[in-house]
Amino acid sequence: MLQVNVLRNNTADVKKRLAIKHFSQPELVDALIAMDDDRKKLQAEFDHIQSKVNATSKEIGKLIGQGKKEEAEASKTAVADWKASLEPLKEQMAQVEKQLLDTLVLLPNLPAKQVPEGRTPDENVVVREGGSKPNLPAGSVPHWDLIKQYDLVDFETGAKITGSGFPLYKGKGAKLQRALVQYFLDYNTAAGYTEYLPPFMVNEASAFATGQLPDKEGQMYHATADNFYLIPTAEVPVTNIYRDTIVKQEELPIKMTAYSPCFRREAGSFGKDVRGLNRVHQFEKVEIIQLVEPEKSFMVLDEMVLHVEKLLQVLQLPYRILLLCGGDMGFTSAITYDFEVYSAAQERWLEVSSVSNFENYQANRMKCRYKDAAGKTQFVHSLNGSSLALPRIVACLLENNQTAEGIQLPEVLHSYFGSGKISK
């Protein structure tokens, strides 16, 4: 969530940066400043009356001690009238503050200075590429055929149990999922991340704190009886560990990693882009999150990008890193790098990770702060990234490594999977 003083002190720049995200309601910036003016006026009036109440109340005792009963009674009447006038002021202040907050959360995070202009994914900037695209043998097929040949995933039974987009992994398919999750967690904890296993549902306050509400209600599954939301990513519960917390400066950076299933309705998804494992409603993902000092967040962002890049290199997958343009960025992000791996059988790039710096946008919502060396309380900066999302990684591992003898797995997975190959 943006801060009103940022809007007030940098109005022109705020509108310019919101335009990079193609935000359609720049007039809200001026409306918010006007609301804040109203709030300040009401607060000043309230404080003025309260000061009169406090000062006159002190005088009443003196007047009584001096035998000035009539003056004391008059002062009591005045105090009672002033106190009565405070109640409607309190109500007005509460209304204005609610309106201010309700409007403030409609503003997306401001894009960082490095974010390129652009409206569509085609205008994202390729930062670098790595790995080599494989030359597949004759007769190679996409992963949705491979999972049938090797009996790895049962989409039909998953649909019977729940619905379309809820795959049922079985046998070696389930084992590969477990192997990847374990490897990703080991890789992250070796880099200093503390592992968590969070709840897979969150309350409304947690969803608000990380920016899922009020922006993404339609994409989350909602357990209405208890007003809980199934998590779209482990980012939500893990970041909220530090909601309403003041951490010590020496505790920063806070590095966390977690595995979780992720639930996304993906409303409106259709066509070839959602076939097989390309887009499902439930999938597994390992996440990395950091809370850091503001001046270090972009250095940490670079470190997290390199961390994910190394993971793809070890998995021997061809990849590219894209800096997202303003129009393709998420609501809460200040800057995002997407990782895509090349699906040789589909001949297309598939997104497998996003690494983002939210600056203090999430921290302001969830009131996560620290005290700096001067004793001043500041918001931390929060960052997160997928390390990694499994469905498309599995799709590319299967497609890119298919041979006549089976699917050859990267060496790093051999001990986790118990074999170097998936065979029939």
LINNOR-V870961 format. One record per helix or strand of 3 or more residues. SS is the DSSP state (A for helix, B for strand). FROM is the first residue (numbers start at 1). LEN is the number of residues. If there is no record, write none. Layout:
BEGIN
SS/FROM/LEN  SS/FROM/LEN
END
This chain:
BEGIN
A/4/6  A/11/10  A/27/39  A/69/36  A/121/3  B/125/6  A/143/7  A/155/7  A/172/19  B/194/3  A/204/6  A/217/3  B/228/3  A/234/9  B/245/4  A/249/3  B/254/10  A/272/3  B/282/11  A/294/21  B/319/5  A/326/3  B/335/9  B/348/10  A/361/6  B/368/4  B/377/3  B/381/9  A/390/11  B/406/3  A/411/7
END
